[in-house]
Amino acid sequence: MASTIIDVGTTESTRGTFYFEFVTLKVQDTIHRIPKRILEEWSQIFKDMFGIPQEDGNPEGSSDENPIILPGCTNAEFESLMKVLLTPTSIKPLVLSKDQWIGVLKLSTMWDMVVVRKHAIAMLSPLIEEHTPIEQVVLGKQFKVASWFTQGCASLASAHKTLDLHSVAKALGWEFVARILRIGSSETEPAAIADTVELSHASLKFKCKNCKTPIATSTTTDNKRSEPINLFAHIQQRWETNIRYSCTGRVGCSGVSGMSSILLEQQIIRVQTPNLAASISQAFKEELRDMYL
């Protein structure tokens, strides 16, 4: 019986959009083979690494016998990250545990996967709110999440009078405790009059002690020393209220002769202490400088 031979020709096919090059990776004792494009798309670190020229033959990452070894992570963390990168969420919702999302956050931070990192933080933030303030600070420092760090600091500062200081110090150190106590006390206790306190120019009123005529806060003459003086600046810097002032107010005021004292209405002084968020930002500016969100 004669056989029929079909000539398929030698025409080369064109590579389509979904023609992937695979790379072999080793995490701990487990081998993975995934599309190289996935890692290049989400991480500049991997894109740069894969762009390094290699010798022909059996380049690193081309086979199970010569995989690219990924240090600094566990296989469980890596597989959690791959689930995020490879699961089509438009078809099937992705469900991960808190520990899995923490693994995703760790690796996306380490490998500079900005979009993946933001997504992991968004998924974890509602869960982190249920943690203790100490845990929030620890996780914020570990994964460079400013919002978790400041949230924990705010809770600790607000409860500074009832804190278990030894527990906080064990987790975060005594220097951290000192800063939290300083923030907490400045937020809850009246500020003492001191050189470091800033006053608003509008919060001070000066009057003649005799006739109560308002005195301008601009530069005037201190008759005790016969020299120009800015009342506001003087009070702000020295907290002296016994300056002698020549009253130019009501007729008949004994201060017209130049012997009346200035009356400072202290009851209207309002010392504006920084809000809690600003205090935390200032106290931990070095730590927050290295955080992303």
Order of alpha helices (4+ residues) and beta strands (2+ residues): beta-beta-alpha-alpha-beta-alpha-alpha-alpha-alpha-alpha-alpha-alpha-beta-beta-beta-beta-alpha-beta-beta-alpha-alpha
